[in-house]
Amino acid sequence: MRVGLLHPDEDLSLAKPLPYSWAEVEHDLGLGTVLEAMAEGDTYLLDVARQVLAQGLSQEARVIHHRQEVLREALEHPRLIEALYRLAGQTLQEKRKESWGLFRRDRPDLYGGIKAMEALLEGLRGVRELLESAHLATRGFRSLKDQLAAHLTPEFFREAEGHLRALRFPQGIWMTASLGPGGRSRDYTLLLPKRNPIPWPFGSRPKAFTLTLHPRDEAGARILGEFRERGVFAAARALALAVEEVTRFFEALRAEVGFLLGAIRLANRLRALGLPLAFPVPAEGVRLAFRNLYDVGLALRQGYAVGNHLEAHGKNPILITGANRGGKTTFLRSLGLAQIMMQAGLFVGAEFFESGLVDGLFTHFKREEDPSLEAGRFEEELRRLSDLVDHLTARPLFLFNESFAATSEPEGSELGAQVIQALVERGIRVVFVTHFYTLAAAFLGNAKALFLRAERLPDGRRTYRLKEAPPEPTAYGLDLLRRIFG
């Protein structure tokens, strides 16, 4: 059985490696705040949310639509999702606890397998009851519900529980064996116990040859134990495989409904702040348009965030300039977060959002100089950029924030312009925040370039909104000087 809530064709795998430089992306975009809001202290759920968001960069539009459909329904049934998550976790915990029997000397694998399967059957019964108690219409939930209804019938449970009772061997272990070379026993086959129609002493006494061990015959007891284990090996192995299969189902169920639960928690936090949420439109090609897009991480940290509007279909690169402390970095984060959340099948922090799909997201944000480094900050920037370029995917989104600011404006502008031009020619979408006028002005004649500028009111106040406008030779640093020094 498959869970299939996050993907129409496969279950979620938590073993996939994170994309290259994902730690930098997470740091630069402030993704940690979003993950913590989804997890609410649950470390397992934190890992699940991180994996799903990271894996979203490799998903197709049909998978995103599938998740959006499931998530919409999950938002209508928060108690069901939380109950499924808790039940899956408790079932796996019970299974692990009972599986300690695997290491018992008297009946190792078989005994542990029986106890583990009993716990899993109880969990399966609970999952089916929970799903049957809710009206679910989406393909993802319907498929899961139909699979459980088809396989987990009352007959299935009766038969499975009957097998487990039989494996406890209430009439002893019946098996056959043959003798091989050297008189060694082999070909052990487990048998169903025979039923005597007229039990002895009223019927005929069954033919039997009895071997009785002395209570202190440890070697004999060990040999008989080995005979028994050889006899039940095939049954124990089959049971172990069944336990493993059902365990995988519960692990996938826990991970997938866990992500949905995290999304519900995130939506509740943002709705409580009165902020809009929208299910985005994944598109192909260089498409980008949004209305009231805000930085979800910033909103969670400070309780509000300013939104921006933009229509930039076919525009590449996008160059952002303007006043210091005017909201340029926040805008860049809001854009990167929305792209990641969209491709993971989540809603985004906006009234509307449409963007072309990418297969990777790279960030190159300025860093504070580390005194422990042998190289200077500019050299560190170049090395970091070189590493990122070496791992570029076919059609990624590359976000730059004040890159090459560690050198002079002429040098930084020349280098930045060449980097942007090279990336754009390769078909890579670039959004570049800079206070270098020369760098931005180098693209003024490019019809596909889009220029955004952080808005500054005539009295020097910042609105933290960005508007389409060509670059200016000043970043209004004097405003900060007056504000700080009076």
DOTOR-884664 format. One record per residue (C-alpha): x, y, z; residue number from 1. Coordinates in steps of 0.1 Angstrom, whole numbers, plus 5000, padded with zeros to 4 digits. Example, Ala and Ser with C-alpha at 12.3 -4.5 7.8 and 13.67 -1.06 7.14 Angstrom:
BEGIN
px, py, pz, n
5123, 4955, 5078, 1
5137, 4989, 5071, 2
END
This chain:
BEGIN
px, py, pz, n
5000, 5000, 5000, 1
5011, 5035, 4992, 2
5002, 5067, 5011, 3
5004, 5090, 4981, 4
4993, 5122, 4997, 5
5023, 5143, 4986, 6
5030, 5125, 4953, 7
5006, 5107, 4930, 8
5032, 5081, 4920, 9
5056, 5075, 4950, 10
5059, 5079, 4987, 11
5080, 5106, 5004, 12
5116, 5095, 5010, 13
5134, 5112, 5039, 14
5167, 5096, 5028, 15
5174, 5119, 4998, 16
5203, 5142, 5002, 17
5196, 5179, 5005, 18
5204, 5201, 4974, 19
5239, 5216, 4973, 20
5243, 5248, 4994, 21
5208, 5242, 5010, 22
5222, 5253, 5044, 23
5231, 5287, 5028, 24
5197, 5290, 5012, 25
5180, 5282, 5045, 26
5202, 5308, 5063, 27
5199, 5335, 5037, 28
5161, 5333, 5032, 29
5154, 5330, 5069, 30
5137, 5296, 5063, 31
5144, 5285, 5098, 32
5116, 5306, 5112, 33
5092, 5290, 5088, 34
5103, 5255, 5097, 35
5101, 5262, 5134, 36
5065, 5275, 5129, 37
5056, 5243, 5111, 38
5073, 5220, 5137, 39
5063, 5237, 5169, 40
5092, 5219, 5187, 41
5087, 5185, 5171, 42
5122, 5177, 5158, 43
5110, 5149, 5136, 44
5085, 5172, 5119, 45
5112, 5198, 5115, 46
5133, 5174, 5095, 47
5103, 5163, 5074, 48
5094, 5200, 5066, 49
5130, 5207, 5056, 50
5131, 5176, 5033, 51
5098, 5183, 5016, 52
5107, 5220, 5010, 53
5141, 5210, 4996, 54
5128, 5182, 4974, 55
5101, 5205, 4960, 56
5128, 5220, 4937, 57
5127, 5188, 4917, 58
5090, 5184, 4914, 59
5068, 5187, 4884, 60
5037, 5210, 4881, 61
5013, 5180, 4883, 62
5029, 5170, 4916, 63
5025, 5206, 4929, 64
4988, 5206, 4919, 65
4983, 5172, 4936, 66
4997, 5185, 4968, 67
4978, 5217, 4966, 68
4946, 5197, 4963, 69
4954, 5175, 4992, 70
4965, 5205, 5014, 71
4933, 5224, 5007, 72
4914, 5194, 5020, 73
4938, 5190, 5049, 74
4932, 5226, 5060, 75
4895, 5217, 5063, 76
4902, 5187, 5085, 77
4930, 5198, 5109, 78
4918, 5174, 5137, 79
4919, 5144, 5113, 80
4954, 5153, 5101, 81
4967, 5156, 5137, 82
4950, 5124, 5147, 83
4966, 5105, 5118, 84
5000, 5119, 5126, 85
4997, 5110, 5163, 86
4984, 5075, 5155, 87
5012, 5068, 5130, 88
5038, 5079, 5155, 89
5022, 5059, 5184, 90
5020, 5028, 5162, 91
5056, 5029, 5152, 92
5066, 5035, 5189, 93
5045, 5005, 5199, 94
5060, 4984, 5172, 95
5096, 4993, 5183, 96
5087, 4986, 5219, 97
5073, 4952, 5211, 98
5102, 4944, 5187, 99
5125, 4941, 5216, 100
5113, 4905, 5217, 101
5134, 4900, 5186, 102
5164, 4896, 5209, 103
5148, 4871, 5232, 104
5167, 4838, 5234, 105
5137, 4815, 5237, 106
5120, 4825, 5204, 107
5139, 4854, 5189, 108
5127, 4866, 5155, 109
5093, 4850, 5155, 110
5082, 4862, 5189, 111
5093, 4898, 5182, 112
5076, 4897, 5148, 113
5043, 4885, 5162, 114
5042, 4913, 5188, 115
5053, 4939, 5162, 116
5026, 4928, 5138, 117
4999, 4929, 5165, 118
5008, 4965, 5172, 119
5008, 4973, 5134, 120
4974, 4957, 5129, 121
4959, 4977, 5157, 122
4974, 5008, 5140, 123
4959, 4999, 5106, 124
4925, 4994, 5121, 125
4928, 5029, 5136, 126
4939, 5045, 5104, 127
4910, 5030, 5085, 128
4885, 5041, 5112, 129
4898, 5077, 5111, 130
4896, 5080, 5073, 131
4861, 5065, 5072, 132
4849, 5090, 5098, 133
4856, 5120, 5074, 134
4842, 5130, 5041, 135
4872, 5132, 5018, 136
4869, 5141, 4982, 137
4905, 5148, 4968, 138
4922, 5121, 4947, 139
4950, 5117, 4973, 140
4928, 5111, 5003, 141
4903, 5091, 4982, 142
4931, 5068, 4969, 143
4944, 5061, 5003, 144
4909, 5055, 5017, 145
4900, 5032, 4989, 146
4932, 5012, 4992, 147
4926, 5007, 5029, 148
4890, 4997, 5024, 149
4900, 4972, 4997, 150
4928, 4955, 5016, 151
4919, 4959, 5053, 152
4886, 4941, 5053, 153
4872, 4923, 5084, 154
4883, 4890, 5067, 155
4919, 4903, 5064, 156
4921, 4911, 5101, 157
4905, 4877, 5111, 158
4930, 4858, 5088, 159
4960, 4878, 5099, 160
4952, 4874, 5136, 161
4946, 4837, 5131, 162
4980, 4833, 5115, 163
4996, 4852, 5145, 164
4978, 4829, 5169, 165
4990, 4798, 5150, 166
5026, 4811, 5150, 167
5025, 4809, 5188, 168
5022, 4771, 5183, 169
4997, 4763, 5210, 170
4999, 4726, 5200, 171
5037, 4726, 5197, 172
5058, 4729, 5167, 173
5053, 4703, 5140, 174
5079, 4700, 5113, 175
5096, 4676, 5089, 176
5132, 4672, 5081, 177
5155, 4648, 5062, 178
5190, 4636, 5067, 179
5218, 4648, 5045, 180
5254, 4638, 5041, 181
5271, 4628, 5074, 182
5237, 4623, 5090, 183
5231, 4660, 5094, 184
5195, 4671, 5094, 185
5182, 4695, 5066, 186
5152, 4706, 5046, 187
5132, 4717, 5077, 188
5095, 4723, 5068, 189
5069, 4737, 5092, 190
5037, 4717, 5093, 191
5002, 4725, 5104, 192
4994, 4704, 5135, 193
4972, 4674, 5127, 194
4939, 4671, 5144, 195
4929, 4638, 5159, 196
4891, 4634, 5153, 197
4888, 4613, 5185, 198
4912, 4626, 5211, 199
4931, 4602, 5232, 200
4924, 4584, 5256, 201
4890, 4577, 5238, 202
4906, 4573, 5204, 203
4938, 4555, 5194, 204
4969, 4568, 5211, 205
4990, 4588, 5186, 206
5023, 4572, 5177, 207
5051, 4592, 5192, 208
5087, 4589, 5201, 209
5097, 4611, 5230, 210
5131, 4624, 5238, 211
5134, 4639, 5273, 212
5163, 4661, 5282, 213
5179, 4662, 5316, 214
5172, 4696, 5332, 215
5210, 4702, 5333, 216
5216, 4692, 5297, 217
5224, 4726, 5283, 218
5240, 4713, 5251, 219
5210, 4692, 5243, 220
5186, 4722, 5250, 221
5207, 4743, 5227, 222
5206, 4718, 5199, 223
5169, 4713, 5202, 224
5165, 4751, 5201, 225
5185, 4753, 5169, 226
5162, 4726, 5154, 227
5132, 4747, 5163, 228
5146, 4779, 5149, 229
5155, 4761, 5116, 230
5119, 4748, 5114, 231
5103, 4782, 5120, 232
5128, 4802, 5100, 233
5107, 4804, 5069, 234
5077, 4816, 5088, 235
5097, 4840, 5109, 236
5113, 4855, 5077, 237
5080, 4859, 5060, 238
5066, 4876, 5091, 239
5096, 4899, 5093, 240
5091, 4909, 5057, 241
5054, 4916, 5063, 242
5063, 4937, 5094, 243
5089, 4957, 5074, 244
5063, 4964, 5046, 245
5036, 4976, 5070, 246
5062, 4996, 5089, 247
5072, 5014, 5057, 248
5036, 5023, 5052, 249
5034, 5039, 5087, 250
5067, 5057, 5083, 251
5055, 5072, 5050, 252
5021, 5081, 5065, 253
5037, 5098, 5095, 254
5060, 5118, 5073, 255
5034, 5129, 5048, 256
5006, 5138, 5072, 257
5033, 5154, 5094, 258
5041, 5178, 5065, 259
5004, 5185, 5061, 260
5001, 5191, 5099, 261
5031, 5215, 5097, 262
5014, 5234, 5068, 263
4982, 5237, 5089, 264
5002, 5251, 5118, 265
5019, 5276, 5096, 266
4986, 5287, 5080, 267
4971, 5292, 5114, 268
5000, 5314, 5125, 269
4997, 5336, 5094, 270
4960, 5338, 5095, 271
4961, 5348, 5132, 272
4983, 5378, 5121, 273
4956, 5388, 5095, 274
4979, 5381, 5066, 275
4968, 5367, 5032, 276
4976, 5333, 5019, 277
4973, 5321, 4983, 278
4978, 5288, 4965, 279
5003, 5298, 4937, 280
5002, 5291, 4900, 281
5032, 5270, 4889, 282
5041, 5279, 4853, 283
5067, 5271, 4827, 284
5093, 5295, 4814, 285
5102, 5329, 4827, 286
5070, 5338, 4844, 287
5067, 5359, 4875, 288
5038, 5379, 4889, 289
5024, 5385, 4924, 290
5002, 5407, 4944, 291
5009, 5416, 4980, 292
5038, 5392, 4983, 293
5054, 5394, 5018, 294
5083, 5378, 5037, 295
5067, 5349, 5056, 296
5097, 5346, 5080, 297
5097, 5383, 5088, 298
5060, 5382, 5094, 299
5063, 5354, 5119, 300
5092, 5371, 5137, 301
5077, 5406, 5140, 302
5040, 5400, 5136, 303
5036, 5420, 5103, 304
5052, 5425, 5069, 305
5048, 5448, 5040, 306
5037, 5433, 5007, 307
5047, 5441, 4971, 308
5031, 5438, 4937, 309
5048, 5430, 4905, 310
5043, 5417, 4870, 311
5076, 5406, 4854, 312
5067, 5379, 4828, 313
5096, 5374, 4805, 314
5119, 5397, 4824, 315
5154, 5385, 4832, 316
5175, 5397, 4850, 317
5157, 5417, 4877, 318
5179, 5444, 4892, 319
5170, 5460, 4926, 320
5184, 5492, 4938, 321
5174, 5521, 4960, 322
5176, 5535, 4995, 323
5195, 5518, 5022, 324
5172, 5500, 5047, 325
5144, 5503, 5021, 326
5133, 5466, 5021, 327
5154, 5452, 4992, 328
5167, 5422, 5011, 329
5133, 5415, 5026, 330
5118, 5415, 4991, 331
5145, 5391, 4979, 332
5137, 5368, 5008, 333
5100, 5369, 5001, 334
5106, 5360, 4965, 335
5129, 5330, 4974, 336
5106, 5318, 5001, 337
5076, 5319, 4978, 338
5094, 5300, 4951, 339
5104, 5272, 4976, 340
5070, 5271, 4992, 341
5052, 5270, 4958, 342
5073, 5241, 4945, 343
5067, 5221, 4977, 344
5030, 5224, 4972, 345
5024, 5249, 5000, 346
5005, 5281, 4999, 347
5026, 5313, 4998, 348
5024, 5346, 5017, 349
5006, 5367, 4991, 350
4972, 5374, 4976, 351
4983, 5360, 4943, 352
5016, 5344, 4931, 353
5026, 5329, 4897, 354
5061, 5318, 4888, 355
5079, 5296, 4864, 356
5093, 5264, 4879, 357
5130, 5261, 4886, 358
5151, 5230, 4893, 359
5174, 5247, 4919, 360
5177, 5278, 4940, 361
5210, 5294, 4948, 362
5217, 5324, 4970, 363
5248, 5345, 4972, 364
5243, 5370, 5000, 365
5270, 5392, 5015, 366
5287, 5378, 5046, 367
5303, 5395, 5076, 368
5341, 5391, 5075, 369
5353, 5361, 5095, 370
5386, 5370, 5112, 371
5395, 5333, 5113, 372
5396, 5331, 5075, 373
5429, 5335, 5058, 374
5413, 5351, 5028, 375
5396, 5385, 5027, 376
5359, 5390, 5023, 377
5361, 5397, 4985, 378
5381, 5366, 4979, 379
5357, 5346, 5001, 380
5328, 5359, 4979, 381
5346, 5348, 4947, 382
5353, 5314, 4961, 383
5318, 5309, 4972, 384
5304, 5320, 4939, 385
5328, 5296, 4921, 386
5315, 5267, 4942, 387
5279, 5276, 4934, 388
5286, 5279, 4897, 389
5302, 5245, 4897, 390
5269, 5230, 4910, 391
5244, 5249, 4889, 392
5214, 5230, 4877, 393
5198, 5234, 4843, 394
5173, 5261, 4851, 395
5177, 5275, 4886, 396
5168, 5308, 4902, 397
5199, 5327, 4915, 398
5194, 5354, 4941, 399
5222, 5378, 4948, 400
5222, 5402, 4977, 401
5249, 5430, 4977, 402
5274, 5406, 4961, 403
5309, 5420, 4954, 404
5303, 5449, 4977, 405
5336, 5441, 4994, 406
5355, 5457, 4965, 407
5354, 5491, 4948, 408
5323, 5501, 4928, 409
5341, 5500, 4894, 410
5355, 5465, 4900, 411
5324, 5452, 4917, 412
5302, 5466, 4890, 413
5323, 5452, 4861, 414
5325, 5417, 4878, 415
5288, 5417, 4887, 416
5277, 5427, 4852, 417
5297, 5400, 4836, 418
5284, 5373, 4861, 419
5248, 5384, 4854, 420
5253, 5384, 4817, 421
5269, 5350, 4817, 422
5241, 5334, 4838, 423
5213, 5350, 4818, 424
5228, 5338, 4786, 425
5227, 5303, 4800, 426
5190, 5307, 4807, 427
5193, 5311, 4845, 428
5169, 5335, 4862, 429
5187, 5362, 4882, 430
5175, 5386, 4908, 431
5203, 5409, 4919, 432
5202, 5434, 4948, 433
5229, 5460, 4946, 434
5238, 5495, 4957, 435
5263, 5498, 4927, 436
5246, 5522, 4903, 437
5272, 5514, 4876, 438
5263, 5477, 4878, 439
5226, 5482, 4874, 440
5230, 5509, 4848, 441
5250, 5485, 4826, 442
5216, 5468, 4817, 443
5196, 5500, 4810, 444
5196, 5492, 4773, 445
5184, 5456, 4778, 446
5148, 5452, 4769, 447
5144, 5421, 4791, 448
5159, 5436, 4822, 449
5136, 5448, 4849, 450
5146, 5475, 4874, 451
5130, 5478, 4908, 452
5138, 5505, 4933, 453
5131, 5506, 4971, 454
5107, 5534, 4976, 455
5118, 5566, 4995, 456
5094, 5594, 5003, 457
5105, 5630, 4998, 458
5111, 5634, 5036, 459
5134, 5604, 5036, 460
5110, 5579, 5051, 461
5110, 5543, 5037, 462
5078, 5525, 5027, 463
5095, 5492, 5024, 464
5078, 5487, 4991, 465
5095, 5483, 4957, 466
5084, 5500, 4925, 467
5095, 5497, 4889, 468
5121, 5525, 4884, 469
5155, 5529, 4869, 470
5186, 5529, 4892, 471
5198, 5561, 4908, 472
5234, 5571, 4916, 473
5226, 5573, 4953, 474
5215, 5549, 4979, 475
5204, 5578, 5003, 476
5229, 5568, 5029, 477
5228, 5604, 5043, 478
5192, 5596, 5055, 479
5207, 5570, 5079, 480
5235, 5594, 5089, 481
5209, 5621, 5099, 482
5188, 5596, 5117, 483
5216, 5581, 5137, 484
5236, 5613, 5144, 485
5207, 5637, 5144, 486
END
